[in-house]
Amino acid sequence: MRIAITGGTGFVGKALSDSLLADGHDLFILTRNRANRYHNEITYIEWMSNEVDLLVKLGKIDVFINLAGESINSGRWTEERKARILNSRLEATEEVVSIIKRLPEKPSLLINASAIGYYGTSLHKTFTEKDEKAGDDFLAQTVESWEASTKEAVELGVRTVFARFGIILDKNGGALPRIALPYRLFAGGTVGSGEQWVSWIHLADVVSGLHHVIEASELEGPVNFCAPQAVRMKEFGKTLSAVLHRPHWIPAPSFALKLALGEMSLLVLEGQQVSPEKLLNSGFSFTYPTLYEALCHIYS
């Protein structure tokens, strides 16, 4: 297949690109920064470049994967930062849809990155793709607007999937290195109340899940990318401490995190239990269904 990716040089994008290349697909990565080029077998196209040049280089595209957007966990959420988080996602998605509209032959599939933050937070409810009402916090409203920006692709008849990612676990990227750091310094412990849910997924299962979506033509709309066994934050910490052979003893109280992180503390103090119902029902099998298995592999 000929597959175009935005955000293809990022955390998920690199892992996905390497996997797709290994399977023999032709990859086209749209990038704004030529310095991000890292693989000779990938065709890199300058994003927002001359329209005719861009369309000629892309040619026929079978699948478009949009992973672009500013990270939500790399700085305090000031009003300016929140605007960048939202606008980076809307602008990237709107540009992808605009390119699809201009392509003479439309791709059969658009996979648009999204997040389980859509559902809002809860200590008691389990969310599935059947829960259509978005939450009312900043992340939920951002995701709702982000997904809505693909409307024209849907209207063009392009199968569109919203890959709602949970917390993606990997040794060298995402949230896990920050979570693990206090444990490595022998200072790890329960974060907040410890009762908040963590819906997580191993990076390898993200990649294989995206492969599955490409092949499973019945999948469309929201698809939850998280392991089938969410855990409470206190269990997450205890499991991590056991795998790293470090103590779990110094708590991080909620008030201190709110003071240090502001509104961004939502990422660690509140959560949601999310089930990957569509992936499971379509026959996808997780390589790392439990947190212990995932962390043992990551830190093996």
C-alpha positions in Angstrom: 0.0 0.0 0.0 0.9 3.7 -0.4 0.5 5.3 3.0 0.9 9.0 3.9 1.6 10.0 7.5 1.7 13.3 9.2 3.5 13.3 12.6 5.5 10.4 11.2 8.7 11.5 12.9 7.2 11.6 16.4 6.9 9.1 19.2 4.2 6.9 17.7 5.0 7.9 14.1 8.5 6.5 14.1 7.5 3.2 15.6 4.6 2.9 13.1 6.7 3.9 10.1 9.4 1.3 10.9 6.8 -1.4 11.2 5.0 -0.4 7.9 8.3 -0.3 6.1 9.2 -3.8 7.4 5.9 -5.0 5.9 6.8 -3.6 2.5 4.5 -0.5 2.3 5.5 2.7 0.5 5.6 5.5 3.0 5.2 9.3 2.4 5.8 11.5 5.5 4.6 15.0 5.4 6.9 17.2 7.5 7.6 20.9 8.1 11.2 20.3 9.1 13.6 18.6 6.7 15.9 17.9 9.6 13.4 15.3 10.8 14.3 12.9 8.0 15.7 9.7 9.5 15.1 6.9 7.0 16.3 6.6 3.3 13.4 4.4 2.3 10.7 7.0 3.2 9.7 9.7 0.8 9.5 13.0 2.7 7.3 15.8 1.4 7.4 19.3 2.7 4.0 20.1 4.2 2.2 23.2 3.1 4.5 23.3 0.1 3.5 24.0 -3.5 0.1 22.4 -4.1 0.8 20.9 -7.5 4.2 19.6 -6.3 2.7 18.0 -3.2 -0.1 16.2 -5.1 2.3 14.9 -7.8 4.7 13.5 -5.1 1.8 11.9 -3.2 0.1 10.4 -6.3 -2.4 7.7 -5.4 -2.6 7.2 -1.6 -4.4 4.2 -0.1 -4.3 5.2 3.6 -3.8 8.6 5.3 -2.7 8.6 8.9 -2.7 11.9 10.8 -0.7 11.9 14.0 0.2 15.6 14.1 -0.4 17.8 17.1 1.5 19.5 19.9 2.2 17.3 23.0 -0.2 17.8 25.9 2.3 16.9 28.6 5.4 19.0 27.8 4.6 22.1 29.7 2.1 23.9 32.1 -1.3 24.6 30.5 -1.3 28.3 30.3 -4.1 29.8 28.2 -1.6 30.4 25.4 -0.4 26.7 25.6 -4.0 25.4 25.6 -4.7 27.4 22.4 -1.6 25.9 20.8 -2.6 22.4 21.8 -6.1 22.8 20.2 -5.1 24.8 17.2 -2.2 22.5 16.2 -4.6 19.6 16.0 -7.3 21.5 14.2 -4.9 23.0 11.7 -3.2 19.7 10.9 -6.4 17.8 10.5 -8.0 20.5 8.4 -4.9 20.5 6.1 -5.0 16.7 5.8 -8.7 16.8 4.8 -7.9 19.6 2.3 -5.3 17.5 0.7 -7.7 14.5 0.5 -10.3 16.7 -1.2 -7.7 17.8 -3.8 -6.4 14.3 -4.5 -7.9 13.0 -7.8 -8.3 9.5 -6.2 -9.4 9.5 -2.6 -7.7 7.2 0.0 -9.9 4.3 1.3 -9.0 5.2 4.9 -8.2 8.1 7.1 -6.9 7.3 10.6 -7.0 10.4 12.7 -5.2 10.4 16.1 -7.5 11.1 19.1 -7.6 10.4 22.8 -9.6 8.7 25.5 -9.8 12.1 27.1 -12.9 12.5 25.0 -14.9 10.7 27.7 -14.1 13.0 30.6 -13.1 11.6 34.0 -14.8 9.1 36.3 -13.9 6.9 39.3 -16.8 4.5 38.7 -17.9 4.3 35.0 -16.4 2.2 32.3 -16.4 3.9 28.9 -16.7 2.2 25.5 -17.0 3.6 22.0 -20.8 3.6 22.5 -20.5 6.6 24.9 -21.1 9.4 22.5 -21.3 12.4 24.9 -18.0 14.2 25.4 -16.8 15.3 28.8 -16.7 18.9 29.8 -13.1 19.5 30.7 -10.4 21.0 28.4 -9.1 17.7 27.0 -12.6 16.4 26.3 -13.6 19.5 24.4 -10.3 19.5 22.5 -10.8 15.9 21.3 -14.4 16.6 20.4 -13.4 19.5 18.2 -10.5 17.5 16.8 -12.6 14.6 15.7 -15.3 17.0 14.3 -12.7 18.5 12.0 -12.7 15.3 9.8 -16.3 15.8 8.9 -15.6 16.6 5.2 -13.5 13.4 4.8 -16.4 11.4 6.1 -18.8 13.2 3.7 -16.4 12.2 0.8 -17.0 8.6 1.7 -13.5 8.0 3.2 -13.6 5.4 5.9 -12.5 7.4 8.9 -11.3 6.1 12.2 -10.6 8.1 15.4 -7.7 6.3 17.2 -8.5 7.2 20.8 -5.2 6.6 22.5 -4.8 5.9 26.2 -1.5 6.4 28.0 1.1 4.9 25.7 3.9 3.0 27.5 7.4 2.8 26.2 10.8 3.1 27.8 12.1 6.0 25.7 9.0 8.2 25.1 5.6 9.2 26.2 4.6 9.5 29.9 6.3 6.4 31.3 9.9 7.8 31.7 8.5 10.7 33.8 6.3 8.4 35.9 9.3 6.0 36.4 11.8 8.7 37.3 10.8 9.0 41.0 11.0 5.2 41.4 14.5 5.1 39.9 15.5 7.7 42.5 14.0 5.6 45.3 11.3 8.2 45.8 8.2 6.7 44.1 4.8 6.4 45.7 1.1 6.8 45.2 0.1 9.8 43.1 -3.0 11.7 44.4 -5.6 9.5 45.9 -4.4 6.5 44.0 -8.0 5.6 43.1 -8.0 7.3 39.7 -8.0 5.0 36.7 -5.1 4.6 34.3 -6.1 3.3 30.9 -2.8 2.4 29.2 -1.4 0.6 26.2 2.0 -0.7 25.2 3.5 1.1 22.2 3.8 -2.3 20.4 0.1 -2.8 20.7 -0.6 0.7 19.3 1.4 -0.2 16.2 -0.2 -3.6 15.7 -3.6 -2.1 16.5 -3.1 0.5 13.7 -2.1 -2.3 11.3 -5.3 -4.1 12.3 -7.5 -1.0 11.6 -6.0 -0.8 8.1 -7.0 -4.4 7.4 -10.3 -4.5 9.3 -12.6 -2.7 6.8 -15.6 -2.9 9.2 -13.9 -0.5 11.7 -14.8 3.2 11.5 -15.6 6.0 13.9 -14.0 6.0 17.4 -11.8 3.1 18.3 -10.3 2.9 21.8 -6.6 2.1 21.9 -6.0 0.9 25.4 -5.3 -2.4 27.0 -8.3 -4.5 28.2 -7.2 -4.2 31.8 -7.1 -0.6 33.1 -5.7 -0.2 36.6 -6.0 2.2 39.5 -3.1 4.6 39.9 -2.0 3.0 43.2 -1.8 -0.4 41.4 0.1 1.1 38.5 2.7 2.5 41.0 3.0 -0.8 42.9 3.4 -2.8 39.7 6.1 -0.4 38.4 8.0 -0.5 41.7 8.0 -4.3 41.6 9.3 -4.4 38.0 12.0 -1.8 38.7 12.8 -3.4 42.1 12.3 0.0 43.9 10.2 1.0 46.9 6.7 2.4 46.6 6.5 4.6 49.6 6.6 8.4 49.2 3.2 9.8 48.1 2.7 12.7 45.8 -0.4 14.5 47.4 -3.0 16.1 45.1 -2.6 19.6 46.4 1.2 19.6 45.7 0.6 18.4 42.1 -2.1 21.0 41.5 0.3 23.7 42.8 3.1 22.5 40.6 1.2 21.6 37.4 -2.0 23.7 37.5 -4.7 22.5 35.2 -2.3 20.0 33.7 -2.5 18.0 36.9 -5.8 16.6 35.4 -3.5 14.1 33.5 -2.3 12.4 36.6 -5.0 13.1 39.3 -8.0 12.1 37.3 -8.7 9.4 34.8 -11.1 7.1 33.2 -11.6 3.4 32.8 -11.9 2.7 29.1 -12.6 -0.6 27.3 -11.2 -1.3 23.8 -14.5 -2.9 22.8 -14.3 -2.4 19.0 -10.7 -3.8 18.8 -11.6 -6.8 20.8 -14.9 -7.5 18.9 -13.1 -7.2 15.6 -10.6 -10.0 16.5 -7.6 -8.0 17.6 -5.4 -9.7 20.1 -3.2 -7.7 22.5 0.4 -8.8 22.9 0.6 -7.1 26.3 -2.9 -7.3 27.9 -1.7 -6.8 31.5 0.3 -4.0 33.0 2.8 -6.4 34.5 3.5 -8.1 31.2 3.9 -4.7 29.5 6.3 -3.3 32.1 8.3 -6.5 32.2 8.8 -6.3 28.5 9.7 -2.6 28.5 12.2 -2.9 31.3 13.6 -6.4 30.4 
